[in-house]
Amino acid sequence: MEGGSVKHADGPPRECGTGRAGALPQERHEQLDDIDPAWCPAWPIDWQRCFHLTRQHLQAGGALPMTAGDIVHQGEDLGRWVRAQQLGLDKLTGAQQWLCEHILGIEPAAEDEKPAPRRSQADKWALNLAAATQYYQREGHLRVPRKHIERVVDEDQKERELRLGAWIGNQRSRAAALSPERIEQLAAIGMRWT
C-alpha cells in the first residue's frame, strides 16, 4: 500500500504517511497493527510513545493525568503530555485528535485555560512607546528617571507597569541600531539622544 490512510474498524482513518519512497508492504502494516493499532510512521515517535503509555495507564485503571508530574512512567511525564495535547489539540492531525478524544478522553482546553499569547517585540515596542508618549504629554519632556515605572492600559484593557526609565535609557544607548522610523517616533515626542 502506498501513502494515504488506513481505515480501522474501531476508529478514524489514519494518516499513515508512507509515500512511494517509504511505502510499507500491507503485510508489514498488519504486523505493526498487531503490535499497536494506533501506530503511524508519520507521527513523532515521542508522541506515539506518550500516547501508548497513557493508554496503558488508563487500561490499568489509572485516571487521566492532568498536571505535569502527576504520572511519570518510563521517564515520560504523562501529565505534561496530556496537558500539551489539550492546549494543542487543534494542531494535531484528525486521526490524532480522534485518538486523544475517543481513546484517552482528552478534551480541548477551554479558552480561559489557555495561556495568553506571547507579545511580539513590535507589540512591546508599541506599548513602551505609548508609555513614553503618555509620560511626555503629562510631563512635557522625556528626561525619565532611570527607576521610573509608568502605568499604562494595554490593548486588553489591563493596567501594566512598565519600567519606562530603563527603556528610555536603553533606547538612547542603542540609537545607532534603531530603525529610522523608531528614531523618528521617539524624536516626535521630545527624545534627547545625549
MARGU-169040 format. One record per residue: residue number from 0; residue in three letters; x, y, z of N, C-alpha, C in turn. Coordinates in steps of 0.02 Angstrom, whole numbers, padded with zeros to 5 digits, always signed. Layout:
<sites>
   num   residu      nc1      nc2      nc3     cac1     cac2     cac3      cc1      cc2      cc3
   NUM      ALA        X        Y        Z        X        Y        Z        X        Y        Z
...
</sites>
This chain:
<sites>
   num   residu      nc1      nc2      nc3     cac1     cac2     cac3      cc1      cc2      cc3
     0      MET   +00042   -00059   +00000   +00000   +00000   +00000   +00044   +00062   +00000
     1      GLU   +00027   +00112   -00039   +00065   +00174   -00040   +00031   +00224   +00005
     2      GLY   +00058   +00287   +00006   +00032   +00338   +00051   -00043   +00343   +00049
     3      GLY   -00071   +00371   +00101   -00143   +00377   +00106   -00163   +00365   +00177
     4      SER   -00221   +00333   +00185   -00243   +00320   +00253   -00268   +00249   +00257
     5      VAL   -00269   +00225   +00319   -00292   +00158   +00333   -00354   +00165   +00376
     6      LYS   -00408   +00132   +00358   -00470   +00135   +00397   -00470   +00077   +00446
     7      HIS   -00478   +00092   +00509   -00483   +00041   +00561   -00556   +00033   +00579
     8      ALA   -00576   -00026   +00596   -00645   -00039   +00614   -00665   +00000   +00676
     9      ASP   -00618   +00012   +00722   -00634   +00045   +00785   -00614   +00119   +00787
    10      GLY   -00599   +00149   +00730   -00577   +00218   +00734   -00578   +00253   +00666
    11      PRO   -00548   +00312   +00665   -00548   +00354   +00606   -00495   +00331   +00556
    12      PRO   -00495   +00359   +00496   -00441   +00344   +00450   -00375   +00368   +00482
    13      ARG   -00323   +00334   +00470   -00258   +00352   +00498   -00213   +00375   +00441
    14      GLU   -00184   +00433   +00449   -00136   +00458   +00400   -00072   +00418   +00410
    15      CYS   -00059   +00370   +00366   -00001   +00327   +00378   +00064   +00360   +00354
    16      GLY   +00061   +00409   +00311   +00119   +00448   +00294   +00173   +00410   +00255
    17      THR   +00157   +00354   +00227   +00208   +00317   +00190   +00198   +00330   +00116
    18      GLY   +00237   +00376   +00090   +00234   +00391   +00019   +00269   +00337   -00021
    19      ARG   +00276   +00349   -00084   +00305   +00299   -00129   +00373   +00275   -00105
    20      ALA   +00416   +00324   -00086   +00484   +00306   -00066   +00485   +00265   -00001
    21      GLY   +00437   +00279   +00044   +00437   +00244   +00108   +00380   +00196   +00116
    22      ALA   +00352   +00172   +00061   +00294   +00128   +00064   +00310   +00064   +00102
    23      LEU   +00263   +00046   +00145   +00269   -00017   +00180   +00223   -00068   +00148
    24      PRO   +00246   -00129   +00142   +00201   -00180   +00115   +00142   -00190   +00163
    25      GLN   +00085   -00211   +00136   +00025   -00222   +00176   +00039   -00269   +00234
    26      GLU   +00078   -00320   +00221   +00095   -00369   +00273   +00129   -00335   +00333
    27      ARG   +00174   -00288   +00318   +00209   -00253   +00372   +00161   -00207   +00410
    28      HIS   +00116   -00174   +00373   +00064   -00134   +00406   +00025   -00177   +00456
    29      GLU   +00005   -00236   +00434   -00035   -00281   +00477   +00005   -00303   +00537
    30      GLN   +00070   -00317   +00528   +00111   -00338   +00584   +00117   -00282   +00636
    31      LEU   +00127   -00221   +00612   +00132   -00164   +00657   +00065   -00150   +00691
    32      ASP   +00011   -00158   +00654   -00056   -00150   +00684   -00068   -00201   +00740
    33      ASP   -00041   -00262   +00731   -00048   -00313   +00784   -00012   -00292   +00848
    34      ILE   +00045   -00257   +00840   +00081   -00234   +00899   +00045   -00175   +00931
    35      ASP   +00026   -00125   +00890   -00009   -00066   +00914   -00051   -00037   +00858
    36      PRO   -00117   -00044   +00861   -00159   -00019   +00808   -00158   +00057   +00800
    37      ALA   -00130   +00093   +00847   -00128   +00166   +00843   -00062   +00193   +00815
    38      TRP   -00017   +00149   +00793   +00048   +00173   +00768   +00038   +00211   +00702
    39      CYS   +00083   +00256   +00688   +00083   +00292   +00624   +00154   +00317   +00612
    40      PRO   +00186   +00294   +00558   +00255   +00314   +00547   +00264   +00388   +00533
    41      ALA   +00211   +00424   +00516   +00217   +00496   +00502   +00217   +00538   +00566
    42      TRP   +00196   +00509   +00622   +00191   +00547   +00684   +00256   +00541   +00722
    43      PRO   +00273   +00591   +00762   +00334   +00587   +00802   +00332   +00527   +00850
    44      ILE   +00389   +00495   +00856   +00394   +00436   +00900   +00377   +00454   +00972
    45      ASP   +00401   +00512   +00996   +00386   +00530   +01065   +00311   +00540   +01077
    46      TRP   +00275   +00567   +01026   +00203   +00574   +01032   +00170   +00506   +01038
    47      GLN   +00191   +00459   +00995   +00161   +00392   +00996   +00178   +00356   +01061
    48      ARG   +00239   +00366   +01085   +00260   +00333   +01148   +00217   +00358   +01206
    49      CYS   +00208   +00423   +01210   +00167   +00451   +01265   +00094   +00431   +01258
    50      PHE   +00069   +00429   +01197   +00000   +00406   +01186   -00007   +00334   +01212
    51      HIS   +00040   +00291   +01191   +00038   +00220   +01210   +00043   +00212   +01286
    52      LEU   +00089   +00248   +01318   +00097   +00243   +01391   +00036   +00269   +01428
    53      THR   +00006   +00322   +01402   -00055   +00349   +01433   -00112   +00299   +01426
    54      ARG   -00118   +00270   +01367   -00171   +00220   +01356   -00161   +00160   +01402
    55      GLN   -00099   +00138   +01410   -00085   +00081   +01456   -00104   +00100   +01528
    56      HIS   -00087   +00161   +01547   -00103   +00184   +01615   -00179   +00183   +01626
    57      LEU   -00217   +00206   +01577   -00289   +00207   +01583   -00318   +00136   +01584
    58      GLN   -00290   +00092   +01542   -00314   +00023   +01540   -00300   -00014   +01605
    59      ALA   -00248   +00008   +01641   -00232   -00023   +01706   -00275   +00006   +01762
    60      GLY   -00321   +00050   +01745   -00367   +00077   +01795   -00348   +00146   +01821
    61      GLY   -00295   +00174   +01796   -00274   +00241   +01819   -00318   +00295   +01790
    62      ALA   -00316   +00353   +01823   -00353   +00412   +01798   -00310   +00450   +01749
    63      LEU   -00342   +00487   +01705   -00306   +00527   +01656   -00264   +00579   +01693
    64      PRO   -00198   +00578   +01686   -00157   +00628   +01720   -00168   +00697   +01688
    65      MET   -00179   +00747   +01729   -00197   +00813   +01703   -00145   +00867   +01718
    66      THR   -00097   +00853   +01761   -00049   +00903   +01781   +00022   +00874   +01774
    67      ALA   +00068   +00917   +01754   +00138   +00896   +01749   +00160   +00866   +01815
    68      GLY   +00193   +00809   +01810   +00218   +00775   +01870   +00169   +00726   +01901
    69      ASP   +00105   +00725   +01878   +00056   +00678   +01906   +00080   +00606   +01898
    70      ILE   +00095   +00587   +01838   +00117   +00519   +01823   +00178   +00523   +01778
    71      VAL   +00233   +00495   +01802   +00294   +00489   +01761   +00305   +00414   +01752
    72      HIS   +00302   +00392   +01690   +00308   +00320   +01675   +00362   +00311   +01622
    73      GLN   +00410   +00268   +01637   +00465   +00255   +01591   +00499   +00320   +01568
    74      GLY   +00505   +00367   +01614   +00538   +00430   +01600   +00495   +00482   +01565
    75      GLU   +00433   +00466   +01549   +00388   +00512   +01514   +00339   +00543   +01564
    76      ASP   +00335   +00609   +01564   +00288   +00644   +01607   +00220   +00645   +01571
    77      LEU   +00178   +00598   +01589   +00114   +00591   +01554   +00066   +00649   +01567
    78      GLY   +00068   +00676   +01627   +00026   +00734   +01642   +00044   +00794   +01598
    79      ARG   +00109   +00805   +01589   +00131   +00861   +01546   +00110   +00848   +01474
    80      TRP   +00117   +00785   +01452   +00098   +00767   +01383   +00023   +00778   +01372
    81      VAL   -00018   +00754   +01419   -00091   +00762   +01413   -00109   +00836   +01411
    82      ARG   -00078   +00876   +01454   -00093   +00948   +01454   -00073   +00980   +01388
    83      ALA   -00017   +00960   +01360   +00005   +00986   +01295   -00045   +00968   +01240
    84      GLN   -00074   +00908   +01245   -00124   +00887   +01194   -00187   +00929   +01202
    85      GLN   -00207   +00942   +01264   -00266   +00985   +01275   -00256   +01054   +01244
    86      LEU   -00199   +01083   +01256   -00185   +01150   +01232   -00174   +01154   +01157
    87      GLY   -00150   +01099   +01127   -00135   +01100   +01056   -00174   +01051   +01014
    88      LEU   -00233   +01031   +01038   -00273   +00981   +01003   -00288   +01002   +00932
    89      ASP   -00300   +01066   +00921   -00316   +01089   +00854   -00256   +01086   +00806
    90      LYS   -00196   +01076   +00832   -00136   +01071   +00789   -00120   +00999   +00770
    91      LEU   -00155   +00951   +00799   -00144   +00881   +00783   -00181   +00861   +00720
    92      THR   -00162   +00805   +00691   -00199   +00780   +00633   -00268   +00757   +00657
    93      GLY   -00313   +00748   +00610   -00380   +00725   +00628   -00379   +00658   +00665
    94      ALA   -00336   +00613   +00643   -00332   +00548   +00675   -00304   +00553   +00746
    95      GLN   -00254   +00596   +00755   -00226   +00606   +00822   -00279   +00637   +00868
    96      GLN   -00316   +00684   +00842   -00370   +00715   +00882   -00420   +00662   +00903
    97      TRP   -00440   +00619   +00856   -00489   +00567   +00870   -00462   +00520   +00924
    98      LEU   -00400   +00499   +00918   -00370   +00454   +00968   -00368   +00487   +01037
    99      CYS   -00347   +00550   +01039   -00344   +00585   +01103   -00414   +00590   +01135
   100      GLU   -00463   +00610   +01095   -00530   +00621   +01121   -00566   +00556   +01137
   101      HIS   -00565   +00507   +01091   -00606   +00447   +01098   -00572   +00390   +01135
   102      ILE   -00507   +00384   +01129   -00472   +00329   +01163   -00449   +00351   +01232
   103      LEU   -00421   +00412   +01237   -00395   +00434   +01302   -00443   +00478   +01341
   104      GLY   -00492   +00508   +01308   -00539   +00552   +01343   -00513   +00622   +01354
   105      ILE   -00464   +00643   +01314   -00437   +00710   +01321   -00484   +00760   +01287
   106      GLU   -00503   +00811   +01323   -00545   +00864   +01295   -00503   +00926   +01284
   107      PRO   -00519   +00965   +01232   -00480   +01026   +01221   -00486   +01073   +01280
   108      ALA   -00433   +01111   +01291   -00434   +01160   +01345   -00483   +01216   +01328
   109      ALA   -00518   +01239   +01379   -00563   +01296   +01370   -00521   +01358   +01357
   110      GLU   -00552   +01408   +01325   -00515   +01469   +01307   -00483   +01502   +01368
   111      ASP   -00518   +01500   +01426   -00490   +01533   +01485   -00434   +01493   +01517
   112      GLU   -00424   +01430   +01496   -00369   +01389   +01521   -00305   +01397   +01480
   113      LYS   -00312   +01423   +01420   -00254   +01430   +01376   -00211   +01488   +01398
   114      PRO   -00144   +01480   +01393   -00100   +01535   +01413   -00108   +01593   +01364
   115      ALA   -00096   +01652   +01390   -00100   +01712   +01347   -00046   +01708   +01294
   116      PRO   -00061   +01730   +01234   -00009   +01729   +01182   +00049   +01775   +01201
   117      ARG   +00108   +01756   +01181   +00167   +01798   +01196   +00164   +01861   +01153
   118      ARG   +00188   +01914   +01182   +00191   +01977   +01146   +00252   +01977   +01100
   119      SER   +00242   +02004   +01041   +00298   +02009   +00994   +00341   +02069   +01015
   120      GLN   +00401   +02073   +00987   +00444   +02130   +01001   +00411   +02195   +00977
   121      ALA   +00376   +02191   +00921   +00341   +02251   +00895   +00287   +02273   +00944
   122      ASP   +00251   +02225   +00974   +00199   +02241   +01023   +00230   +02274   +01085
   123      LYS   +00286   +02247   +01108   +00320   +02275   +01166   +00344   +02346   +01152
   124      TRP   +00372   +02355   +01091   +00394   +02422   +01072   +00335   +02471   +01073
   125      ALA   +00280   +02452   +01043   +00221   +02495   +01039   +00196   +02513   +01108
   126      LEU   +00195   +02465   +01154   +00171   +02479   +01222   +00218   +02527   +01258
   127      ASN   +00283   +02516   +01251   +00331   +02562   +01282   +00329   +02631   +01251
   128      LEU   +00319   +02635   +01185   +00312   +02700   +01152   +00249   +02735   +01178
   129      ALA   +00195   +02698   +01187   +00133   +02728   +01215   +00147   +02754   +01286
   130      ALA   +00185   +02717   +01325   +00203   +02740   +01393   +00245   +02803   +01389
   131      ALA   +00293   +02805   +01343   +00336   +02864   +01335   +00294   +02924   +01313
   132      THR   +00248   +02912   +01267   +00203   +02966   +01243   +00161   +02993   +01301
   133      GLN   +00134   +02948   +01341   +00093   +02967   +01398   +00134   +03010   +01447
   134      TYR   +00195   +02987   +01460   +00240   +03024   +01506   +00255   +03093   +01478
   135      TYR   +00271   +03097   +01413   +00287   +03161   +01381   +00228   +03209   +01384
   136      GLN   +00169   +03183   +01370   +00109   +03226   +01372   +00096   +03253   +01442
   137      ARG   +00110   +03213   +01492   +00099   +03234   +01561   +00154   +03280   +01587
   138      GLU   +00218   +03263   +01571   +00275   +03299   +01600   +00305   +03351   +01553
   139      GLY   +00293   +03345   +01488   +00321   +03393   +01440   +00392   +03379   +01419
   140      HIS   +00420   +03322   +01439   +00489   +03304   +01422   +00496   +03228   +01428
   141      LEU   +00553   +03203   +01405   +00569   +03131   +01412   +00633   +03121   +01453
   142      ARG   +00646   +03165   +01501   +00702   +03154   +01547   +00676   +03111   +01604
   143      VAL   +00667   +03047   +01589   +00635   +03000   +01634   +00687   +02971   +01682
   144      PRO   +00676   +02977   +01748   +00723   +02946   +01794   +00730   +02870   +01780
   145      ARG   +00789   +02845   +01787   +00805   +02775   +01769   +00757   +02725   +01803
   146      LYS   +00737   +02737   +01864   +00695   +02688   +01900   +00620   +02702   +01894
   147      HIS   +00601   +02750   +01852   +00530   +02768   +01846   +00489   +02711   +01816
   148      ILE   +00432   +02699   +01847   +00382   +02650   +01823   +00322   +02689   +01797
   149      GLU   +00302   +02675   +01736   +00243   +02708   +01706   +00187   +02657   +01701
   150      ARG   +00128   +02677   +01724   +00069   +02634   +01719   +00030   +02651   +01656
   151      VAL   +00016   +02601   +01615   -00023   +02610   +01554   -00075   +02555   +01549
   152      VAL   -00126   +02568   +01508   -00178   +02518   +01495   -00162   +02488   +01427
   153      ASP   -00155   +02422   +01423   -00138   +02389   +01360   -00201   +02377   +01318
   154      GLU   -00192   +02344   +01260   -00247   +02332   +01213   -00300   +02285   +01242
   155      ASP   -00283   +02247   +01294   -00331   +02204   +01328   -00366   +02239   +01386
   156      GLN   -00355   +02304   +01391   -00384   +02345   +01444   -00358   +02325   +01514
   157      LYS   -00297   +02299   +01516   -00265   +02282   +01579   -00213   +02334   +01595
   158      GLU   -00211   +02354   +01658   -00160   +02403   +01678   -00093   +02367   +01685
   159      ARG   -00042   +02397   +01656   +00025   +02368   +01659   +00074   +02419   +01686
   160      GLU   +00124   +02394   +01720   +00177   +02438   +01746   +00239   +02425   +01704
   161      LEU   +00263   +02477   +01671   +00322   +02471   +01628   +00380   +02510   +01658
   162      ARG   +00439   +02481   +01652   +00500   +02514   +01677   +00522   +02564   +01623
   163      LEU   +00486   +02619   +01619   +00497   +02668   +01566   +00566   +02699   +01570
   164      GLY   +00589   +02716   +01629   +00655   +02747   +01635   +00710   +02703   +01606
   165      ALA   +00709   +02639   +01622   +00758   +02593   +01595   +00751   +02586   +01519
   166      TRP   +00689   +02585   +01496   +00677   +02577   +01424   +00704   +02638   +01385
   167      ILE   +00690   +02698   +01411   +00715   +02759   +01378   +00791   +02758   +01376
   168      GLY   +00822   +02740   +01432   +00895   +02736   +01434   +00922   +02686   +01384
   169      ASN   +00888   +02630   +01378   +00910   +02579   +01329   +00904   +02603   +01258
   170      GLN   +00851   +02641   +01243   +00842   +02666   +01175   +00897   +02716   +01159
   171      ARG   +00916   +02757   +01208   +00971   +02805   +01197   +01036   +02768   +01182
   172      SER   +01049   +02717   +01220   +01113   +02681   +01211   +01114   +02640   +01147
   173      ARG   +01056   +02624   +01120   +01051   +02584   +01059   +01031   +02626   +00998
   174      ALA   +01038   +02690   +01003   +01014   +02735   +00950   +01043   +02715   +00882
   175      ALA   +01105   +02695   +00879   +01136   +02677   +00814   +01103   +02616   +00783
   176      ALA   +01073   +02573   +00823   +01042   +02512   +00798   +00967   +02520   +00784
   177      LEU   +00937   +02576   +00805   +00866   +02585   +00795   +00851   +02602   +00723
   178      SER   +00792   +02581   +00700   +00771   +02597   +00632   +00755   +02672   +00629
   179      PRO   +00762   +02702   +00569   +00745   +02773   +00562   +00673   +02788   +00584
   180      GLU   +00628   +02741   +00572   +00558   +02751   +00593   +00552   +02757   +00669
   181      ARG   +00588   +02714   +00705   +00584   +02717   +00778   +00618   +02780   +00805
   182      ILE   +00673   +02800   +00774   +00706   +02862   +00795   +00659   +02921   +00785
   183      GLU   +00624   +02921   +00729   +00576   +02974   +00714   +00518   +02974   +00764
   184      GLN   +00493   +02915   +00782   +00438   +02911   +00830   +00459   +02940   +00898
   185      LEU   +00520   +02923   +00919   +00543   +02949   +00983   +00559   +03024   +00980
   186      ALA   +00588   +03046   +00924   +00603   +03117   +00916   +00539   +03159   +00917
   187      ALA   +00485   +03131   +00890   +00421   +03167   +00887   +00393   +03181   +00957
   188      ILE   +00414   +03143   +01006   +00389   +03155   +01074   +00445   +03183   +01120
   189      GLY   +00496   +03213   +01089   +00546   +03250   +01128   +00605   +03210   +01153
   190      MET   +00621   +03155   +01122   +00679   +03115   +01144   +00743   +03154   +01134
   191      ARG   +00785   +03156   +01186   +00851   +03185   +01181   +00900   +03127   +01178
   192      TRP   +00944   +03127   +01130   +00987   +03070   +01119   +01052   +03072   +01157
   193      THR   +01066   +03126   +01191   +01128   +03131   +01231   +01112   +03149   +01302
</sites>
